[in-house]
Amino acid sequence: MAPSTDSVVALYPGSFDPLTNGHLDLIRRARRLAGTLVVSVLNNEAKQPLFSVEERVEMLREATAGMGNVEVTSFHGLLAEFAARRGATAIVRGIRAISDYEYELQMALMNRRLRPEIETMFLLAAEENSFISSRLVKEVARLGGNVSGLVPKFVESRLTARFLNPTKV
């Protein structure tokens, strides 16, 4: 019999700018591995996000409504320290390609050095999502391309509104 995951708190951090179907796939899969999955938006002031932290949290909450063991929040500062404050024993990261792995490995090793009691779990992107990135979605949407099937419908609407009238949204 497999051990219970009820007491496991896992953290899935990211910029989620914007939320994609690839992110949602990882959330659905990661929530089966933990009693609680904390999906958290990184507040990185060094980046120029399209959507505010509050908007990204709102989109994540809408997308995960009904997923009983998923919490949505935001954080700033060191991921390892935030994970420790939340009582997480695992950090979930998605891997689409070898280039992702190289970056994520460095981050995982630094997090392990800072907090050795917290493990990093890599989940491979589903084949149909392996090419999707928030950066690419924003670029296609900015240039008027079709992003349906890459993001939830409500995110597609927000992207369209943002690029059609950037001062209103």
N, C-alpha and C positions, 0 to 999 in steps of 0.2 A: 504494500500500500504506500502511495506517495505521501510525503510529509505535508502537513497543512500549511497553506500560505496565508492563513487568516491573520497572523501577527506580523507579517512582512509589510513594511512600508517601503515602497519604491518611489523614486522621484524621476520624472521625465521632464528635463529642462529644455528650453529652447527659446528662440526669438519669436517663432510662429508669426512672422510678418510677411505674408499672411499665412494663416492656417491652410494646409493643403490636405488632399485626400491621403497622401503618404503619411502625414502626421496622424490623421485619424486611424489609419490602419495600425500604426504602431501603438496608439493608445488602446485600441480594442484588444490587441494581442497582449500587450504588457499588463493590462488589468487582470488577465487570467493568472498571472504569475505572482500577484500580490494581494494581500487583504485590502490595502489602500494604495492607490496610485495617485500621487500628487503631481499634477501637470502644472509646471510653473514657468511663467514668462520672465525671461531675463530682462531686467531694466538696465540696459547698457547705454549710458549717456554718450559714449564715444561713437555710436552708430547714429545714422539719420533714418529712423524707421518711417515707413509709410503710414502705419497706424500707431496710435498711442498705446502705451501699456494697458490702459483701461479698456480701449477698444479691442485689443487682442485677448484680454481676459474675458471680456463679454462674448466674443466670438467663440472662444473655447468652451465657455459655460453653455452657450446655446448648442454647440455641437455635441457636448457630452451629457446633456440633460437626459436623465433616465439611466445613466450608467452609475449605478449605486455606489460603487467603491472608488469613484474618481472625484478628486477634489481639484479645483483650479485656483491658482494663486499667482503671485508675482514675487520676485526677489531682486536684490542687487547685492553686489559683493561676491565673495568666493562661494562657488557652488558647494564645495565640500563642507564649508561651515554652515551653509543654509541647510544642507541635507542632514547634518548632525543635529541642528536645532529642531528639525521636523521629526527626528527619530528614524530617519530612513536608513535602511541597511543595504540598499541597492540604488544605483543610478542607471537609468535606461537610456541608451543612445542608439540611434538608427544608423545603419551603414548601407549606402547605395552602391559604392564603388571603392576600389582600392585607395583612391585619393581621400575618401572619407576616413578610411581605416587609419591611414598615417596620422592625420590630425587627431582623430578620436583616441588613438593609442597614447599620444603625448598627453592629452588631457586626462585620460584614465590613470596614467602613471603618476601624474602630478597630484591628482585627487587621492590616489592611494598613499602617496607620501604624506599628504596633509592629514588624511583620515584613513588609516589602514583598515579600520573595521567596516568601511563602506566599500562594497564591491561595485564594479561597473559591469553591466550586462549589455552586450551588443546584440541587437535584433537586425537581421537582414531585411531590407526593404522587399516588399512583395514585387514580383517581376513587373507588374503593370505600373508600379509607382517608382521604379528604380531610376527614372530620369527626371522626376519632378523635384524641383527645388523652389523655395519661396522666391529666390532671386530671379529665376527664370520666369516664374508665373507673373511677377511684377513687371518684368520687361515685356512679356507678350501682351499683358493687359494694357500697359502704358502705350504700346504701339497699335492698340486697337484689335489685337488678335483674340481668338476664341479660347477661353480658359475653362470652358465647361468640361466637366469630367476630371479636371485637375484639382478643383476646390469645391467645397459644398456650395450649393446654389446661393445661399445668403451671403457667402464670402464673395462669390462672383458679382453679385449685385453691389456690394460695397466697393469692390475694385472698379466696376464700371462707373459708379457715382463719383468715386475719388478722382478718376482720370478724366471724366467728362467735365467735372466742375470741382477742381481741387480746393477751392476756398469754402465750399458749402458743406463738405463732409468732415 
